[in-house]
Amino acid sequence: MRIKIVPILRKDRTSKAGSAPIHIRVTHNRKSRFIATGVTIPFDSWDAEKQRVKPNLPESQELQLQIDKKIGGIGRW
């Protein structure tokens, strides 16, 4: 019964401005659930390999901190 928690860029929920929200995908027993983080960034500002916000945004550290706090809150369920 392993639980996997991964932040992802939801390209299926894009805005007209070319940005997308970051959601956290929680997978347990092959069932996934998406939890919104409230963070929206442009496509080119997300590193899918490292699953982190790229430092090319001025507020990248603050956004990554929001995502990390949300993940930490999920881990305490």
C-alpha positions as CSV (number, residue, x, y, z in Angstrom):
1,M,0.0,0.0,0.0
2,R,2.4,2.6,-1.2
3,I,1.3,6.2,-1.7
4,K,3.0,8.3,-4.3
5,I,2.8,12.2,-4.1
6,V,4.0,14.1,-7.2
7,P,3.6,17.7,-8.2
8,I,2.7,18.1,-11.9
9,L,1.9,20.9,-14.4
10,R,-1.7,20.4,-15.6
11,K,-1.4,21.2,-19.3
12,D,-5.0,20.0,-19.8
13,R,-6.1,23.1,-17.8
14,T,-4.3,25.8,-19.7
15,S,-5.2,29.5,-19.8
16,K,-5.3,31.7,-22.8
17,A,-2.2,33.4,-21.5
18,G,-0.2,30.2,-21.8
19,S,0.1,29.2,-18.2
20,A,-1.1,26.2,-16.3
21,P,-1.8,25.3,-12.7
22,I,0.4,23.1,-10.6
23,H,-1.5,20.2,-8.9
24,I,-0.3,17.5,-6.7
25,R,-1.1,14.0,-7.9
26,V,-1.7,11.5,-5.0
27,T,-1.7,7.9,-6.2
28,H,-2.8,5.0,-3.9
29,N,-3.8,1.5,-5.0
30,R,-3.6,2.7,-8.7
31,K,-6.2,5.4,-8.1
32,S,-5.1,9.0,-8.6
33,R,-6.5,12.2,-7.1
34,F,-5.4,15.7,-8.0
35,I,-5.1,18.4,-5.3
36,A,-4.8,22.1,-6.4
37,T,-1.9,24.1,-5.0
38,G,-3.1,27.5,-6.0
39,V,0.1,28.1,-8.1
40,T,-0.2,28.9,-11.8
41,I,3.0,29.3,-13.9
42,P,3.9,29.6,-17.6
43,F,4.8,26.3,-19.4
44,D,8.5,27.1,-19.8
45,S,8.9,27.8,-16.1
46,W,8.3,24.2,-15.0
47,D,11.0,21.5,-14.9
48,A,9.1,18.3,-15.4
49,E,12.2,16.1,-14.8
50,K,13.0,17.6,-11.4
51,Q,9.3,18.4,-10.7
52,R,10.2,22.0,-9.6
53,V,9.7,25.6,-10.6
54,K,12.6,26.8,-12.7
55,P,14.5,29.8,-11.3
56,N,13.7,31.9,-14.4
57,L,10.7,33.4,-12.6
58,P,11.4,36.3,-10.1
59,E,9.1,34.7,-7.5
60,S,10.2,31.1,-8.1
61,Q,11.4,30.4,-4.6
62,E,8.1,31.6,-3.1
63,L,6.1,29.5,-5.5
64,Q,8.2,26.4,-4.8
65,L,7.8,27.0,-1.1
66,Q,4.0,27.0,-1.5
67,I,4.1,23.7,-3.4
68,D,6.4,22.1,-0.9
69,K,4.2,23.2,2.0
70,K,1.1,21.7,0.3
71,I,3.0,18.4,-0.2
72,G,4.1,18.4,3.4
73,G,0.5,18.9,4.5
74,I,-0.6,15.9,2.4
75,G,2.1,13.7,3.8
76,R,0.5,14.1,7.3
77,W,-2.8,12.5,6.4
